[in-house]
Amino acid sequence: MTLHDGAAPTASDAHASWEGLPLYAHTPWDGTVLLFYKYVHIPNPEAFCAEQIALCERLGMTGRTRIAHEGINATYAGDKAAIEQYIMHMQRDQRFADVDFKTSPGNATHFNNLQVKVHKEIICMGEEYRHIRPEQTAPHLSPQLFHERLSAPGPKPVLLDCRNLYEYKIGHFSGAVEVPTRHFG
């Protein structure tokens, strides 16, 4: 861009060209990012994978999802209404009614595309953990109940922080045992 007299534009010239533009405009960044996982038996991962692809494409969502006989591990991005519709659809399936869907403001186009794939595991843990059944999980604790259990008299529970080393260094519960993990699998 040059001015009529051939001089290079200044910052104030550029700002003058912004006059009349709204301070806010809808952008791809006005979206929602969704993360969730659920260990639950999926008898036909290939069919479930096809259903997930069709649903996400219909809603215009992008993301990465791992599906296995043992469950689903998903991260999606889309506009807020699409993510809300997705969650409502999933909660109508009794297997996913109790999922703790985690949403956060984010870029609706965070991912370039949609990848939903069938894998051996939803989180790569290795052969030695394949015998664990999804229905054998511990009960979910609310933050209040978790704090009460930690503060109760008697033997203290052992907290294993299984996040990777980087996440552990950023912050962890006091007294948590660091598991020196770089990655799973």
TACORTA-V34002 format. One line per field, one symbol per residue. ss: DSSP state (H for helix, E for strand, - for the rest). psi: psi as a letter, one per 40 degrees, with the letter a starting at -180 (. if undefined). burial: 1 if it has 16 or more other C-alpha atoms within 10 Angstrom, else 0. Layout:
BEGIN
ss = ???
psi = ???
burial = ???
END
This chain:
BEGIN
ss = -E-----E--HHHHHH--------------EEEEEEEEE-----HHHHHHHHHHHHHHH--EEEEEEE--EEEEEEEE-HHHHHHHHHHHH--HHH-----EEEEE-------EEEEE--------HHH----HHH------HHHHHHHHH--------EE--EHHHHHH------EE--E----
psi = hiideeiiiiddddddeeheiidhihieegahhhhiihhihhdgddddddddddddddefiiahhhhideaihihiiaidddddddddddedhddedehghhiiiahdfdidahhhihididhhdideedehideeiiihhiddddddddeiiahiihhhheiiddddddiiiheihhhghdii.
burial = 00000000000000000000000000000011111011111100110110011001001111111111111111111111011001100100000100000010011111100111111011100000000000000000000000000000000000001110000100000000010000000
END
